Amino acid sequence: MQDKELYEKLFGLKAPWKVEKVDLRMEESKVTVVLTHEPLARFPCPECGIECAVYDHRHRQWRHLDTCDFITMIEADVPRVRCGEHGVLQTSVAWAEARSGFTALFEALAISWLKVAPINAVSERMKISWDEAWGIMERAVRRGIERRELVPIEELAIDETSFQKRHEYVTVLVDRKRGVVIDVLDDRKKKTLKDWLESNKDQLSEVRSISMDMWKPFINAVREVLEGAEQKICFDRFHVASHFGKALDKVRAAEHRALGREGDSPLTKTKHDWLRTKANGGYKDKRSFLRLTRMNLKTARAWRIKEAANGLWSYSYRKVAERNWKALLGWLARCRLDPMIKVGRMVRRYL
Ligand SMILES: [Zn+2]
């Protein structure tokens, strides 16, 4: 009696379903839980939801999460109903998706493992075949696609990122307004992004902004697929700032090497001080660092440029912003710091 109630709780069973019997086979390390429904229960038609009388049953079984290292199976005669309008149809059950041989909880566990481990490792570990693991993954991807097709994207962010060590780039697409990753593409090539944009055009019909790095393949892909791309592409401050940060760090590394040869370099262990911004922690209280910024150093010059660039994002008037960016670009062109000059050229190209 008690183990029936335990499994009813474990599966979250609701009336009219209940556990009929629990069949425990010690020698096979397997437990089979047989479910049944109350004999006079009525079930909703899967098409229209109207409650109908049971027509007949189909016997089915599902693999559930193991309980105490026992492979756990659920078996039930699932009713088919006869709806006046839609005919005889198989009803759905709360614990599994249609046509899946696994319960929803089992699939959820498999999916969380499939995110971090290859398919063959997951299939081995969960004692299912490779095809079954693949089927679980495919159903999850399809559910994700079905869910997201309904939502128009207003602000799209296209980001490239590389897996550390492997140096392989992927493109990550984010719905910025909802803060969710919509898709991950295998590389950062123009054709790959273009194909994705083509096949998601409906969802992008109301897109207002597309933020990205100043990266030609992305820019061209968007230009070729979306109307009014010029008004929508936006090079956001974080991507732009990261170019200034990288250039500054090159200046610092080179100067540190040169000074190190002459003796003690004042730049020792200062890498992160230079890269900080007011927004990400600030440097105000670091008096020794501020002294450094006033020294006659190439790094200090590059730093002043980077700081000025970070201050150029809050203008409301286009003309004023443009004038100030052009002033900064003039400064960059004359600064005699190669990495900084290169960033200046890039910004000028896309201003
Ligand atoms: Zn119906």
Residues whose N, C-alpha, C, O or C-beta is under 5 A from the ligand:
A	BS01	ZN	C45 E47 C48 C83 E85 H86
